[in-house]
Amino acid sequence: MITVTSVEAQSRFGELIDRSQREPIEVTRRGRTVAYVVSGHDMQELVEIRRRREEAARWYSRYRRQVAEQPVEGDAPALTDADVNRLVHELR
């Protein structure tokens, strides 16, 4: 990823748009990142990832509410350290 100042970005905007088709461009002002120039394809991927993350968060929230509403049936059996170690090694 290349980094350019906001002044450079203004004077080379067309070039940056072309270059963003190959890699994101970081734009800085006074040494701090203020923006990125990315391709339309990359932006669509980012939007899709965000949508999927939000969907997963909603699903997890519904799941947690559902679990919290379920009545607890008796005491859960206590797990020993040996039980936990055995379970962890089974999952590997």
Secondary structure, DSSP 8 states (H G I E B T S, - for coil): -EEEEHHHHHHTHHHHHHHHTTS-EEEEETTEEEEEE--HHHHHHHHHHHHHHHHHHHHHHHHHHHHHHS---S------HHHHHHHHHHH-
